[in-house]
Amino acid sequence: MLINGEEKTLQQTTTLNALLAQLGYRAAFVAVELNGNIVKQANFGSTTITDADKLEIVSFVGGG
């Protein structure tokens, strides 16, 4: 699979929520594009991710 343009291997099918946690992201502070489509945060727990998918993950950062 591709995550932010970087090749990764996914050992098994998982949910987007579980993958984000595994990668160290806090789901409340990211936007995710899966295979060219934006995924609503409400659907992170029910969205299945496979090794054939392409993800773009953007983190929101506060500051000033």
PASEBA-1860 file (N, C-alpha, C; in nm, 3 decimals):
! residues 64
1> MLINGEEK> 0.084/-0.117/0.000/0.000/0.000/0.000/0.088/0.123/0.000 ~ 0.030/0.235/-0.037/0.101/0.363/-0.034/0.038/0.450/0.074 ~ 0.124/0.506/0.160/0.079/0.602/0.260/0.164/0.726/0.242 ~ 0.099/0.836/0.203/0.169/0.962/0.175/0.286/0.942/0.079 ~ 0.263/0.860/-0.024/0.363/0.837/-0.126/0.470/0.737/-0.090 ~ 0.465/0.679/0.029/0.566/0.585/0.076/0.509/0.443/0.078 ~ 0.581/0.351/0.018/0.537/0.211/0.012/0.543/0.148/0.151 ~ 0.431/0.088/0.193/0.421/0.018/0.322/0.357/-0.118/0.296
9> TLQQTTTL> 0.384/-0.212/0.385/0.321/-0.343/0.377/0.221/-0.356/0.489 ~ 0.101/-0.393/0.454/-0.005/-0.415/0.551/-0.021/-0.566/0.565 ~ 0.001/-0.619/0.684/-0.002/-0.763/0.707/-0.142/-0.823/0.695 ~ -0.243/-0.745/0.732/-0.381/-0.794/0.725/-0.476/-0.677/0.705 ~ -0.594/-0.708/0.659/-0.697/-0.607/0.643/-0.730/-0.549/0.781 ~ -0.748/-0.418/0.787/-0.775/-0.351/0.914/-0.869/-0.233/0.889 ~ -0.911/-0.169/0.996/-0.992/-0.048/0.981/-0.900/0.073/0.972 ~ -0.952/0.178/0.917/-0.875/0.302/0.908/-0.839/0.352/1.048
17> NALLAQLG> -0.933/0.344/1.142/-0.907/0.387/1.279/-0.789/0.311/1.339 ~ -0.788/0.180/1.323/-0.681/0.097/1.377/-0.547/0.129/1.311 ~ -0.548/0.151/1.181/-0.424/0.184/1.110/-0.370/0.318/1.156 ~ -0.456/0.417/1.170/-0.411/0.549/1.218/-0.347/0.537/1.355 ~ -0.409/0.461/1.445/-0.354/0.443/1.579/-0.218/0.373/1.573 ~ -0.207/0.272/1.487/-0.082/0.198/1.470/0.030/0.290/1.420 ~ -0.006/0.385/1.335/0.092/0.477/1.279/0.120/0.597/1.370 ~ 0.046/0.607/1.482/0.070/0.714/1.578/-0.010/0.841/1.553
25> YRAAFVAV> -0.111/0.834/1.468/-0.195/0.950/1.442/-0.314/0.952/1.538 ~ -0.357/1.071/1.575/-0.480/1.087/1.651/-0.590/1.120/1.551 ~ -0.688/1.032/1.542/-0.791/1.040/1.439/-0.864/1.175/1.437 ~ -0.877/1.238/1.552/-0.949/1.365/1.559/-0.872/1.479/1.493 ~ -0.744/1.459/1.466/-0.660/1.566/1.414/-0.603/1.537/1.276 ~ -0.671/1.450/1.199/-0.623/1.421/1.064/-0.738/1.425/0.964 ~ -0.701/1.446/0.840/-0.791/1.428/0.726/-0.730/1.316/0.643 ~ -0.816/1.229/0.588/-0.766/1.114/0.515/-0.833/1.105/0.379
33> ELNGNIVK> -0.749/1.083/0.278/-0.797/1.055/0.143/-0.763/0.909/0.114 ~ -0.863/0.831/0.079/-0.845/0.689/0.048/-0.878/0.666/-0.098 ~ -0.778/0.629/-0.174/-0.795/0.603/-0.318/-0.864/0.719/-0.389 ~ -0.825/0.841/-0.350/-0.876/0.960/-0.417/-1.004/1.017/-0.360 ~ -1.059/0.955/-0.255/-1.183/1.002/-0.194/-1.161/1.038/-0.047 ~ -1.214/1.153/-0.006/-1.204/1.194/0.134/-1.293/1.103/0.219 ~ -1.238/1.058/0.333/-1.314/0.974/0.426/-1.357/1.061/0.543 ~ -1.486/1.061/0.574/-1.537/1.136/0.689/-1.487/1.070/0.817
41> QANFGSTT> -1.452/1.153/0.917/-1.403/1.098/1.043/-1.503/1.002/1.106 ~ -1.631/1.026/1.089/-1.734/0.937/1.144/-1.725/0.796/1.085 ~ -1.660/0.783/0.969/-1.649/0.653/0.902/-1.514/0.584/0.922 ~ -1.423/0.644/0.997/-1.291/0.585/1.017/-1.300/0.443/1.075 ~ -1.390/0.420/1.169/-1.402/0.290/1.234/-1.462/0.182/1.146 ~ -1.537/0.221/1.044/-1.602/0.122/0.957/-1.537/0.111/0.820 ~ -1.435/0.192/0.793/-1.367/0.189/0.664/-1.255/0.086/0.668 ~ -1.262/-0.011/0.579/-1.164/-0.119/0.573/-1.048/-0.080/0.482
49> ITDADKLE> -0.927/-0.109/0.528/-0.805/-0.079/0.454/-0.737/-0.210/0.416 ~ -0.693/-0.221/0.291/-0.621/-0.340/0.245/-0.484/-0.299/0.192 ~ -0.403/-0.397/0.161/-0.268/-0.371/0.111/-0.267/-0.307/-0.028 ~ -0.380/-0.307/-0.096/-0.388/-0.250/-0.231/-0.428/-0.102/-0.231 ~ -0.454/-0.045/-0.113/-0.505/0.092/-0.105/-0.394/0.198/-0.109 ~ -0.437/0.320/-0.141/-0.349/0.437/-0.141/-0.410/0.540/-0.047 ~ -0.333/0.579/0.056/-0.380/0.675/0.156/-0.296/0.801/0.153 ~ -0.362/0.912/0.172/-0.295/1.039/0.198/-0.350/1.085/0.333
57> IVSFVGGG> -0.260/1.107/0.428/-0.299/1.148/0.563/-0.239/1.285/0.590 ~ -0.326/1.378/0.629/-0.281/1.514/0.660/-0.314/1.543/0.805 ~ -0.212/1.584/0.882/-0.232/1.619/1.023/-0.255/1.768/1.038 ~ -0.346/1.802/1.129/-0.371/1.942/1.161/-0.276/1.981/1.275 ~ -0.208/2.092/1.258/-0.113/2.138/1.359/-0.151/2.279/1.400 ~ -0.161/2.300/1.530/-0.191/2.434/1.581/-0.064/2.514/1.600 ~ -0.079/2.639/1.613/0.037/2.724/1.635/0.005/2.867/1.602 ~ 0.102/2.949/1.618/0.073/3.087/1.588/0.194/3.172/1.574
END
